[in-house]
């Protein structure tokens, strides 16, 4: 057995209650999930606006340079 397996088996033999008490709640708050989705959508929209703004500026500057 590797050292990690020995350590894990020794840990669970000494502290069997830790594994039982570390369970997480299965409940999910839909409002938290919706807020995360809205924040991600808002961030994506902002990034798209910046990208298209920079592209428009590049086209305008290129047009000005070409017209000179």
C-alpha positions as CSV (number, residue, x, y, z in Angstrom):
1,X,0.0,0.0,0.0
2,X,1.1,3.5,-0.7
3,X,1.7,6.0,2.1
4,X,-1.4,8.0,1.1
5,X,-3.7,4.9,1.3
6,X,-2.2,4.0,4.7
7,X,-2.7,7.6,6.0
8,X,-6.3,7.7,4.7
9,X,-7.2,4.4,6.3
10,X,-5.6,5.4,9.6
11,X,-7.4,8.7,9.6
12,X,-10.8,7.1,9.1
13,X,-10.1,4.5,11.7
14,X,-9.2,7.2,14.3
15,X,-11.9,9.7,13.3
16,X,-14.9,7.9,11.9
17,X,-17.3,10.6,12.9
18,X,-15.7,13.3,10.8
19,X,-16.8,11.7,7.6
20,X,-20.4,11.6,8.8
21,X,-20.6,15.2,10.0
22,X,-19.0,16.8,6.9
23,X,-22.1,16.2,4.7
24,X,-23.4,19.3,2.9
25,X,-27.0,20.3,2.7
26,X,-28.8,19.3,-0.5
27,X,-31.0,22.4,-0.6
28,X,-30.4,25.0,-3.3
29,X,-31.6,28.5,-3.3
30,X,-33.0,29.4,-6.7
31,X,-32.5,33.1,-6.1
32,X,-28.7,32.7,-5.6
33,X,-28.5,30.6,-8.8
34,X,-30.5,33.2,-10.8
35,X,-28.3,36.0,-9.4
36,X,-25.2,34.2,-10.6
37,X,-26.7,33.7,-14.1
38,X,-27.7,37.4,-14.3
39,X,-24.2,38.5,-13.2
40,X,-22.6,36.3,-15.8
41,X,-25.0,37.6,-18.5
42,X,-24.3,41.2,-17.5
43,X,-20.5,40.6,-17.6
44,X,-20.8,38.9,-21.0
45,X,-22.9,41.8,-22.3
46,X,-20.4,44.3,-21.0
47,X,-17.5,42.4,-22.6
48,X,-19.3,42.3,-25.9
49,X,-20.0,46.0,-25.8
50,X,-16.4,46.8,-25.2
51,X,-15.3,44.4,-28.0
52,X,-17.7,45.9,-30.6
53,X,-16.8,49.4,-29.5
54,X,-13.1,48.8,-30.0
55,X,-13.8,47.2,-33.4
56,X,-15.9,50.3,-34.4
57,X,-13.1,52.6,-33.3
58,X,-10.5,50.6,-35.3
59,X,-12.7,50.8,-38.4
60,X,-13.2,54.5,-38.0
61,X,-9.5,55.2,-37.4
62,X,-8.6,53.0,-40.4
63,X,-11.1,54.9,-42.6
64,X,-9.6,58.2,-41.5
65,X,-6.1,57.1,-42.2
66,X,-7.0,55.7,-45.6
67,X,-8.9,58.9,-46.6
68,X,-5.8,61.0,-45.9
